[in-house]
């Protein structure tokens, strides 16, 4: 709900920290597609923090991996 509220508020950027982690697989795919499609359509820059490689790939941008020291 919070993510959808942000998307309808016309943000200038999206800062997402594990936004899809609590969703089941089917819903995760749908919401991920919706969020990134809306971001692309609006030209929004997105910073996504995730442990899920599929989420990172779906964002369609550069991926920076941070490994533990």
PyMOL Python script that loads the backbone (N, CA, C, O; Angstrom):
from pymol import cmd

cmd.read_pdbstr("""\
ATOM      1  N   UNK A   1       0.832  -1.188   0.000  1.00  0.00           N
ATOM      2  CA  UNK A   1       0.000   0.000   0.000  1.00  0.00           C
ATOM      3  C   UNK A   1       0.881   1.259   0.000  1.00  0.00           C
ATOM      4  O   UNK A   1       0.611   2.212  -0.730  1.00  0.00           O
ATOM      5  N   UNK A   2       1.925   1.250   0.818  1.00  0.00           N
ATOM      6  CA  UNK A   2       2.800   2.420   0.891  1.00  0.00           C
ATOM      7  C   UNK A   2       3.469   2.695  -0.453  1.00  0.00           C
ATOM      8  O   UNK A   2       3.604   3.849  -0.861  1.00  0.00           O
ATOM      9  N   UNK A   3       3.887   1.632  -1.137  1.00  0.00           N
ATOM     10  CA  UNK A   3       4.536   1.807  -2.438  1.00  0.00           C
ATOM     11  C   UNK A   3       3.564   2.404  -3.456  1.00  0.00           C
ATOM     12  O   UNK A   3       3.942   3.303  -4.207  1.00  0.00           O
ATOM     13  N   UNK A   4       2.344   1.930  -3.494  1.00  0.00           N
ATOM     14  CA  UNK A   4       1.356   2.467  -4.434  1.00  0.00           C
ATOM     15  C   UNK A   4       1.023   3.916  -4.099  1.00  0.00           C
ATOM     16  O   UNK A   4       0.808   4.731  -4.997  1.00  0.00           O
ATOM     17  N   UNK A   5       0.980   4.236  -2.811  1.00  0.00           N
ATOM     18  CA  UNK A   5       0.721   5.620  -2.392  1.00  0.00           C
ATOM     19  C   UNK A   5       1.817   6.544  -2.920  1.00  0.00           C
ATOM     20  O   UNK A   5       1.533   7.648  -3.385  1.00  0.00           O
ATOM     21  N   UNK A   6       3.047   6.097  -2.849  1.00  0.00           N
ATOM     22  CA  UNK A   6       4.160   6.904  -3.360  1.00  0.00           C
ATOM     23  C   UNK A   6       4.036   7.095  -4.866  1.00  0.00           C
ATOM     24  O   UNK A   6       4.243   8.198  -5.372  1.00  0.00           O
ATOM     25  N   UNK A   7       3.704   6.038  -5.576  1.00  0.00           N
ATOM     26  CA  UNK A   7       3.620   6.130  -7.039  1.00  0.00           C
ATOM     27  C   UNK A   7       2.528   7.084  -7.513  1.00  0.00           C
ATOM     28  O   UNK A   7       2.703   7.750  -8.533  1.00  0.00           O
ATOM     29  N   UNK A   8       1.421   7.165  -6.808  1.00  0.00           N
ATOM     30  CA  UNK A   8       0.350   8.082  -7.233  1.00  0.00           C
ATOM     31  C   UNK A   8       0.597   9.515  -6.784  1.00  0.00           C
ATOM     32  O   UNK A   8      -0.126  10.421  -7.197  1.00  0.00           O
ATOM     33  N   UNK A   9       1.614   9.736  -5.938  1.00  0.00           N
ATOM     34  CA  UNK A   9       1.888  11.086  -5.439  1.00  0.00           C
ATOM     35  C   UNK A   9       2.834  11.877  -6.343  1.00  0.00           C
ATOM     36  O   UNK A   9       3.265  12.968  -5.969  1.00  0.00           O
ATOM     37  N   UNK A  10       3.160  11.355  -7.509  1.00  0.00           N
ATOM     38  CA  UNK A  10       4.040  12.020  -8.480  1.00  0.00           C
ATOM     39  C   UNK A  10       5.423  12.332  -7.898  1.00  0.00           C
ATOM     40  O   UNK A  10       5.822  13.495  -7.845  1.00  0.00           O
ATOM     41  N   UNK A  11       6.147  11.311  -7.467  1.00  0.00           N
ATOM     42  CA  UNK A  11       7.486  11.540  -6.914  1.00  0.00           C
ATOM     43  C   UNK A  11       8.473  11.948  -8.008  1.00  0.00           C
ATOM     44  O   UNK A  11       8.214  11.755  -9.196  1.00  0.00           O
ATOM     45  N   UNK A  12       9.608  12.516  -7.591  1.00  0.00           N
ATOM     46  CA  UNK A  12      10.665  12.873  -8.545  1.00  0.00           C
ATOM     47  C   UNK A  12      11.720  11.786  -8.639  1.00  0.00           C
ATOM     48  O   UNK A  12      12.552  11.803  -9.546  1.00  0.00           O
ATOM     49  N   UNK A  13      11.691  10.831  -7.696  1.00  0.00           N
ATOM     50  CA  UNK A  13      12.627   9.700  -7.683  1.00  0.00           C
ATOM     51  C   UNK A  13      12.035   8.624  -6.776  1.00  0.00           C
ATOM     52  O   UNK A  13      11.178   8.899  -5.937  1.00  0.00           O
ATOM     53  N   UNK A  14      12.510   7.395  -6.962  1.00  0.00           N
ATOM     54  CA  UNK A  14      12.090   6.291  -6.101  1.00  0.00           C
ATOM     55  C   UNK A  14      13.309   5.721  -5.383  1.00  0.00           C
ATOM     56  O   UNK A  14      14.295   5.356  -6.023  1.00  0.00           O
ATOM     57  N   UNK A  15      13.244   5.645  -4.069  1.00  0.00           N
ATOM     58  CA  UNK A  15      14.258   4.999  -3.252  1.00  0.00           C
ATOM     59  C   UNK A  15      13.590   3.767  -2.652  1.00  0.00           C
ATOM     60  O   UNK A  15      12.746   3.889  -1.764  1.00  0.00           O
ATOM     61  N   UNK A  16      13.960   2.592  -3.129  1.00  0.00           N
ATOM     62  CA  UNK A  16      13.279   1.355  -2.755  1.00  0.00           C
ATOM     63  C   UNK A  16      14.218   0.428  -1.994  1.00  0.00           C
ATOM     64  O   UNK A  16      15.280   0.062  -2.498  1.00  0.00           O
ATOM     65  N   UNK A  17      13.826   0.051  -0.784  1.00  0.00           N
ATOM     66  CA  UNK A  17      14.616  -0.854   0.044  1.00  0.00           C
ATOM     67  C   UNK A  17      13.820  -2.139   0.241  1.00  0.00           C
ATOM     68  O   UNK A  17      12.886  -2.186   1.041  1.00  0.00           O
ATOM     69  N   UNK A  18      14.199  -3.180  -0.497  1.00  0.00           N
ATOM     70  CA  UNK A  18      13.517  -4.486  -0.447  1.00  0.00           C
ATOM     71  C   UNK A  18      11.992  -4.331  -0.581  1.00  0.00           C
ATOM     72  O   UNK A  18      11.252  -4.860   0.248  1.00  0.00           O
ATOM     73  N   UNK A  19      11.512  -3.616  -1.610  1.00  0.00           N
ATOM     74  CA  UNK A  19      10.081  -3.309  -1.687  1.00  0.00           C
ATOM     75  C   UNK A  19       9.180  -4.508  -1.982  1.00  0.00           C
ATOM     76  O   UNK A  19       7.977  -4.445  -1.731  1.00  0.00           O
ATOM     77  N   UNK A  20       9.734  -5.591  -2.505  1.00  0.00           N
ATOM     78  CA  UNK A  20       8.899  -6.726  -2.912  1.00  0.00           C
ATOM     79  C   UNK A  20       9.116  -7.960  -2.037  1.00  0.00           C
ATOM     80  O   UNK A  20       8.573  -9.026  -2.328  1.00  0.00           O
ATOM     81  N   UNK A  21       9.891  -7.828  -0.986  1.00  0.00           N
ATOM     82  CA  UNK A  21      10.336  -8.997  -0.212  1.00  0.00           C
ATOM     83  C   UNK A  21       9.223  -9.746   0.505  1.00  0.00           C
ATOM     84  O   UNK A  21       9.371 -10.941   0.760  1.00  0.00           O
ATOM     85  N   UNK A  22       8.141  -9.109   0.833  1.00  0.00           N
ATOM     86  CA  UNK A  22       7.060  -9.769   1.583  1.00  0.00           C
ATOM     87  C   UNK A  22       5.957 -10.327   0.688  1.00  0.00           C
ATOM     88  O   UNK A  22       4.946 -10.820   1.189  1.00  0.00           O
ATOM     89  N   UNK A  23       6.139 -10.255  -0.620  1.00  0.00           N
ATOM     90  CA  UNK A  23       5.105 -10.702  -1.551  1.00  0.00           C
ATOM     91  C   UNK A  23       5.361 -12.125  -2.018  1.00  0.00           C
ATOM     92  O   UNK A  23       6.511 -12.554  -2.116  1.00  0.00           O
ATOM     93  N   UNK A  24       4.283 -12.863  -2.310  1.00  0.00           N
ATOM     94  CA  UNK A  24       4.464 -14.200  -2.883  1.00  0.00           C
ATOM     95  C   UNK A  24       4.948 -14.058  -4.325  1.00  0.00           C
ATOM     96  O   UNK A  24       4.899 -12.969  -4.896  1.00  0.00           O
ATOM     97  N   UNK A  25       5.408 -15.143  -4.899  1.00  0.00           N
ATOM     98  CA  UNK A  25       6.080 -15.098  -6.203  1.00  0.00           C
ATOM     99  C   UNK A  25       5.238 -14.463  -7.306  1.00  0.00           C
ATOM    100  O   UNK A  25       5.726 -13.595  -8.030  1.00  0.00           O
ATOM    101  N   UNK A  26       3.982 -14.884  -7.443  1.00  0.00           N
ATOM    102  CA  UNK A  26       3.135 -14.358  -8.522  1.00  0.00           C
ATOM    103  C   UNK A  26       2.864 -12.868  -8.336  1.00  0.00           C
ATOM    104  O   UNK A  26       2.966 -12.095  -9.289  1.00  0.00           O
ATOM    105  N   UNK A  27       2.521 -12.463  -7.120  1.00  0.00           N
ATOM    106  CA  UNK A  27       2.238 -11.055  -6.861  1.00  0.00           C
ATOM    107  C   UNK A  27       3.510 -10.221  -6.975  1.00  0.00           C
ATOM    108  O   UNK A  27       3.473  -9.080  -7.436  1.00  0.00           O
ATOM    109  N   UNK A  28       4.613 -10.786  -6.560  1.00  0.00           N
ATOM    110  CA  UNK A  28       5.903 -10.093  -6.650  1.00  0.00           C
ATOM    111  C   UNK A  28       6.209  -9.727  -8.103  1.00  0.00           C
ATOM    112  O   UNK A  28       6.608  -8.598  -8.389  1.00  0.00           O
ATOM    113  N   UNK A  29       6.024 -10.675  -9.016  1.00  0.00           N
ATOM    114  CA  UNK A  29       6.278 -10.427 -10.434  1.00  0.00           C
ATOM    115  C   UNK A  29       5.377  -9.325 -10.975  1.00  0.00           C
ATOM    116  O   UNK A  29       5.834  -8.456 -11.718  1.00  0.00           O
ATOM    117  N   UNK A  30       4.099  -9.356 -10.605  1.00  0.00           N
ATOM    118  CA  UNK A  30       3.138  -8.363 -11.093  1.00  0.00           C
ATOM    119  C   UNK A  30       3.454  -6.964 -10.575  1.00  0.00           C
ATOM    120  O   UNK A  30       3.473  -6.000 -11.339  1.00  0.00           O
ATOM    121  N   UNK A  31       3.701  -6.863  -9.277  1.00  0.00           N
ATOM    122  CA  UNK A  31       3.972  -5.555  -8.679  1.00  0.00           C
ATOM    123  C   UNK A  31       5.302  -5.002  -9.168  1.00  0.00           C
ATOM    124  O   UNK A  31       5.423  -3.808  -9.443  1.00  0.00           O
ATOM    125  N   UNK A  32       6.292  -5.868  -9.274  1.00  0.00           N
ATOM    126  CA  UNK A  32       7.607  -5.448  -9.776  1.00  0.00           C
ATOM    127  C   UNK A  32       7.466  -4.880 -11.185  1.00  0.00           C
ATOM    128  O   UNK A  32       8.013  -3.818 -11.481  1.00  0.00           O
ATOM    129  N   UNK A  33       6.744  -5.569 -12.046  1.00  0.00           N
ATOM    130  CA  UNK A  33       6.524  -5.097 -13.418  1.00  0.00           C
ATOM    131  C   UNK A  33       5.795  -3.755 -13.428  1.00  0.00           C
ATOM    132  O   UNK A  33       6.164  -2.855 -14.183  1.00  0.00           O
ATOM    133  N   UNK A  34       4.775  -3.617 -12.604  1.00  0.00           N
ATOM    134  CA  UNK A  34       4.007  -2.369 -12.532  1.00  0.00           C
ATOM    135  C   UNK A  34       4.887  -1.205 -12.065  1.00  0.00           C
ATOM    136  O   UNK A  34       4.896  -0.142 -12.687  1.00  0.00           O
ATOM    137  N   UNK A  35       5.616  -1.406 -10.984  1.00  0.00           N
ATOM    138  CA  UNK A  35       6.448  -0.336 -10.422  1.00  0.00           C
ATOM    139  C   UNK A  35       7.506   0.121 -11.422  1.00  0.00           C
ATOM    140  O   UNK A  35       7.670   1.320 -11.644  1.00  0.00           O
ATOM    141  N   UNK A  36       8.217  -0.817 -12.020  1.00  0.00           N
ATOM    142  CA  UNK A  36       9.283  -0.421 -12.939  1.00  0.00           C
ATOM    143  C   UNK A  36       8.728   0.142 -14.249  1.00  0.00           C
ATOM    144  O   UNK A  36       9.356   1.013 -14.850  1.00  0.00           O
ATOM    145  N   UNK A  37       7.578  -0.331 -14.700  1.00  0.00           N
ATOM    146  CA  UNK A  37       6.943   0.243 -15.898  1.00  0.00           C
ATOM    147  C   UNK A  37       6.518   1.685 -15.637  1.00  0.00           C
ATOM    148  O   UNK A  37       6.702   2.556 -16.487  1.00  0.00           O
ATOM    149  N   UNK A  38       5.950   1.934 -14.461  1.00  0.00           N
ATOM    150  CA  UNK A  38       5.542   3.300 -14.114  1.00  0.00           C
ATOM    151  C   UNK A  38       6.761   4.213 -13.986  1.00  0.00           C
ATOM    152  O   UNK A  38       6.728   5.363 -14.423  1.00  0.00           O
ATOM    153  N   UNK A  39       7.825   3.703 -13.392  1.00  0.00           N
ATOM    154  CA  UNK A  39       9.043   4.506 -13.246  1.00  0.00           C
ATOM    155  C   UNK A  39       9.621   4.861 -14.616  1.00  0.00           C
ATOM    156  O   UNK A  39      10.008   6.005 -14.856  1.00  0.00           O
ATOM    157  N   UNK A  40       9.677   3.869 -15.515  1.00  0.00           N
ATOM    158  CA  UNK A  40      10.196   4.136 -16.864  1.00  0.00           C
ATOM    159  C   UNK A  40       9.314   5.136 -17.600  1.00  0.00           C
ATOM    160  O   UNK A  40       9.824   6.059 -18.235  1.00  0.00           O
ATOM    161  N   UNK A  41       7.993   4.963 -17.524  1.00  0.00           N
ATOM    162  CA  UNK A  41       7.066   5.846 -18.230  1.00  0.00           C
ATOM    163  C   UNK A  41       7.182   7.293 -17.746  1.00  0.00           C
ATOM    164  O   UNK A  41       7.000   8.227 -18.527  1.00  0.00           O
ATOM    165  N   UNK A  42       7.484   7.475 -16.467  1.00  0.00           N
ATOM    166  CA  UNK A  42       7.592   8.822 -15.893  1.00  0.00           C
ATOM    167  C   UNK A  42       9.022   9.357 -15.894  1.00  0.00           C
ATOM    168  O   UNK A  42       9.264  10.497 -15.497  1.00  0.00           O
ATOM    169  N   UNK A  43       9.963   8.533 -16.341  1.00  0.00           N
ATOM    170  CA  UNK A  43      11.356   8.956 -16.361  1.00  0.00           C
ATOM    171  C   UNK A  43      11.943   9.133 -14.969  1.00  0.00           C
ATOM    172  O   UNK A  43      12.813   9.980 -14.766  1.00  0.00           O
ATOM    173  N   UNK A  44      11.475   8.338 -14.007  1.00  0.00           N
ATOM    174  CA  UNK A  44      11.939   8.461 -12.628  1.00  0.00           C
ATOM    175  C   UNK A  44      13.249   7.719 -12.405  1.00  0.00           C
ATOM    176  O   UNK A  44      13.381   6.565 -12.812  1.00  0.00           O
ATOM    177  N   UNK A  45      14.209   8.358 -11.770  1.00  0.00           N
ATOM    178  CA  UNK A  45      15.388   7.614 -11.347  1.00  0.00           C
ATOM    179  C   UNK A  45      14.995   6.699 -10.182  1.00  0.00           C
ATOM    180  O   UNK A  45      14.198   7.080  -9.325  1.00  0.00           O
ATOM    181  N   UNK A  46      15.562   5.495 -10.162  1.00  0.00           N
ATOM    182  CA  UNK A  46      15.230   4.511  -9.124  1.00  0.00           C
ATOM    183  C   UNK A  46      16.514   3.997  -8.495  1.00  0.00           C
ATOM    184  O   UNK A  46      17.443   3.590  -9.193  1.00  0.00           O
ATOM    185  N   UNK A  47      16.556   4.021  -7.175  1.00  0.00           N
ATOM    186  CA  UNK A  47      17.629   3.381  -6.422  1.00  0.00           C
ATOM    187  C   UNK A  47      16.983   2.228  -5.672  1.00  0.00           C
ATOM    188  O   UNK A  47      16.135   2.439  -4.805  1.00  0.00           O
ATOM    189  N   UNK A  48      17.385   1.016  -6.005  1.00  0.00           N
ATOM    190  CA  UNK A  48      16.798  -0.194  -5.431  1.00  0.00           C
ATOM    191  C   UNK A  48      17.851  -0.932  -4.624  1.00  0.00           C
ATOM    192  O   UNK A  48      18.932  -1.236  -5.129  1.00  0.00           O
ATOM    193  N   UNK A  49      17.535  -1.217  -3.378  1.00  0.00           N
ATOM    194  CA  UNK A  49      18.381  -2.052  -2.528  1.00  0.00           C
ATOM    195  C   UNK A  49      17.654  -3.382  -2.371  1.00  0.00           C
ATOM    196  O   UNK A  49      16.510  -3.421  -1.916  1.00  0.00           O
ATOM    197  N   UNK A  50      18.324  -4.479  -2.750  1.00  0.00           N
ATOM    198  CA  UNK A  50      17.676  -5.783  -2.690  1.00  0.00           C
ATOM    199  C   UNK A  50      18.706  -6.897  -2.561  1.00  0.00           C
ATOM    200  O   UNK A  50      19.870  -6.737  -2.929  1.00  0.00           O
ATOM    201  N   UNK A  51      18.259  -8.014  -2.037  1.00  0.00           N
ATOM    202  CA  UNK A  51      19.077  -9.227  -2.008  1.00  0.00           C
ATOM    203  C   UNK A  51      18.675 -10.168  -3.144  1.00  0.00           C
ATOM    204  O   UNK A  51      19.301 -11.209  -3.345  1.00  0.00           O
ATOM    205  N   UNK A  52      17.634  -9.800  -3.880  1.00  0.00           N
ATOM    206  CA  UNK A  52      17.073 -10.658  -4.930  1.00  0.00           C
ATOM    207  C   UNK A  52      17.594 -10.220  -6.300  1.00  0.00           C
ATOM    208  O   UNK A  52      17.309  -9.113  -6.757  1.00  0.00           O
ATOM    209  N   UNK A  53      18.350 -11.089  -6.940  1.00  0.00           N
ATOM    210  CA  UNK A  53      18.923 -10.771  -8.254  1.00  0.00           C
ATOM    211  C   UNK A  53      17.844 -10.526  -9.300  1.00  0.00           C
ATOM    212  O   UNK A  53      18.038  -9.710 -10.201  1.00  0.00           O
ATOM    213  N   UNK A  54      16.708 -11.217  -9.196  1.00  0.00           N
ATOM    214  CA  UNK A  54      15.618 -11.027 -10.158  1.00  0.00           C
ATOM    215  C   UNK A  54      15.016  -9.631 -10.029  1.00  0.00           C
ATOM    216  O   UNK A  54      14.657  -9.017 -11.034  1.00  0.00           O
ATOM    217  N   UNK A  55      14.903  -9.128  -8.808  1.00  0.00           N
ATOM    218  CA  UNK A  55      14.410  -7.761  -8.613  1.00  0.00           C
ATOM    219  C   UNK A  55      15.371  -6.768  -9.259  1.00  0.00           C
ATOM    220  O   UNK A  55      14.942  -5.846  -9.952  1.00  0.00           O
ATOM    221  N   UNK A  56      16.660  -6.955  -9.034  1.00  0.00           N
ATOM    222  CA  UNK A  56      17.664  -6.051  -9.603  1.00  0.00           C
ATOM    223  C   UNK A  56      17.633  -6.092 -11.127  1.00  0.00           C
ATOM    224  O   UNK A  56      17.685  -5.046 -11.774  1.00  0.00           O
ATOM    225  N   UNK A  57      17.548  -7.277 -11.701  1.00  0.00           N
ATOM    226  CA  UNK A  57      17.510  -7.402 -13.160  1.00  0.00           C
ATOM    227  C   UNK A  57      16.257  -6.768 -13.740  1.00  0.00           C
ATOM    228  O   UNK A  57      16.310  -6.151 -14.804  1.00  0.00           O
ATOM    229  N   UNK A  58      15.132  -6.912 -13.053  1.00  0.00           N
ATOM    230  CA  UNK A  58      13.861  -6.366 -13.541  1.00  0.00           C
ATOM    231  C   UNK A  58      13.882  -4.843 -13.582  1.00  0.00           C
ATOM    232  O   UNK A  58      13.160  -4.234 -14.372  1.00  0.00           O
ATOM    233  N   UNK A  59      14.700  -4.225 -12.740  1.00  0.00           N
ATOM    234  CA  UNK A  59      14.782  -2.761 -12.729  1.00  0.00           C
ATOM    235  C   UNK A  59      15.356  -2.229 -14.040  1.00  0.00           C
ATOM    236  O   UNK A  59      15.047  -1.111 -14.452  1.00  0.00           O
ATOM    237  N   UNK A  60      16.191  -3.035 -14.693  1.00  0.00           N
ATOM    238  CA  UNK A  60      16.678  -2.679 -16.019  1.00  0.00           C
ATOM    239  C   UNK A  60      17.794  -1.661 -16.060  1.00  0.00           C
ATOM    240  O   UNK A  60      18.081  -1.111 -17.124  1.00  0.00           O
ATOM    241  N   UNK A  61      18.424  -1.395 -14.951  1.00  0.00           N
ATOM    242  CA  UNK A  61      19.506  -0.423 -14.938  1.00  0.00           C
ATOM    243  C   UNK A  61      20.820  -1.047 -14.525  1.00  0.00           C
ATOM    244  O   UNK A  61      20.977  -2.268 -14.508  1.00  0.00           O
ATOM    245  N   UNK A  62      21.756  -0.185 -14.196  1.00  0.00           N
ATOM    246  CA  UNK A  62      23.052  -0.655 -13.732  1.00  0.00           C
ATOM    247  C   UNK A  62      22.899  -1.340 -12.385  1.00  0.00           C
ATOM    248  O   UNK A  62      22.094  -0.927 -11.549  1.00  0.00           O
ATOM    249  N   UNK A  63      23.684  -2.396 -12.187  1.00  0.00           N
ATOM    250  CA  UNK A  63      23.650  -3.144 -10.940  1.00  0.00           C
ATOM    251  C   UNK A  63      25.020  -3.035 -10.282  1.00  0.00           C
ATOM    252  O   UNK A  63      26.047  -3.321 -10.896  1.00  0.00           O
ATOM    253  N   UNK A  64      25.012  -2.619  -9.032  1.00  0.00           N
ATOM    254  CA  UNK A  64      26.238  -2.543  -8.242  1.00  0.00           C
ATOM    255  C   UNK A  64      26.097  -3.522  -7.098  1.00  0.00           C
ATOM    256  O   UNK A  64      25.206  -3.390  -6.258  1.00  0.00           O
ATOM    257  N   UNK A  65      26.972  -4.498  -7.069  1.00  0.00           N
ATOM    258  CA  UNK A  65      26.937  -5.503  -6.001  1.00  0.00           C
ATOM    259  C   UNK A  65      27.896  -5.103  -4.891  1.00  0.00           C
ATOM    260  O   UNK A  65      29.031  -4.700  -5.144  1.00  0.00           O
ATOM    261  N   UNK A  66      27.422  -5.221  -3.666  1.00  0.00           N
ATOM    262  CA  UNK A  66      28.243  -4.934  -2.506  1.00  0.00           C
ATOM    263  C   UNK A  66      28.434  -6.245  -1.764  1.00  0.00           C
ATOM    264  O   UNK A  66      27.474  -6.840  -1.276  1.00  0.00           O
ATOM    265  N   UNK A  67      29.669  -6.685  -1.684  1.00  0.00           N
ATOM    266  CA  UNK A  67      29.979  -7.955  -1.012  1.00  0.00           C
ATOM    267  C   UNK A  67      30.464  -7.673   0.401  1.00  0.00           C
ATOM    268  O   UNK A  67      31.090  -6.643   0.650  1.00  0.00           O
ATOM    269  N   UNK A  68      30.180  -8.580   1.323  1.00  0.00           N
ATOM    270  CA  UNK A  68      30.681  -8.379   2.699  1.00  0.00           C
ATOM    271  C   UNK A  68      32.211  -8.432   2.731  1.00  0.00           C
ATOM    272  O   UNK A  68      32.848  -9.150   1.961  1.00  0.00           O
ATOM    273  N   UNK A  69      32.758  -7.664   3.625  1.00  0.00           N
ATOM    274  CA  UNK A  69      34.233  -7.600   3.733  1.00  0.00           C
ATOM    275  C   UNK A  69      34.786  -8.820   4.413  1.00  0.00           C
ATOM    276  O   UNK A  69      36.000  -8.933   4.587  1.00  0.00           O
TER     277      UNK A  69
END
""", "prot")
cmd.dss("prot")
cmd.show_as("cartoon", "prot")
cmd.util.cbc("prot")
cmd.orient("prot")
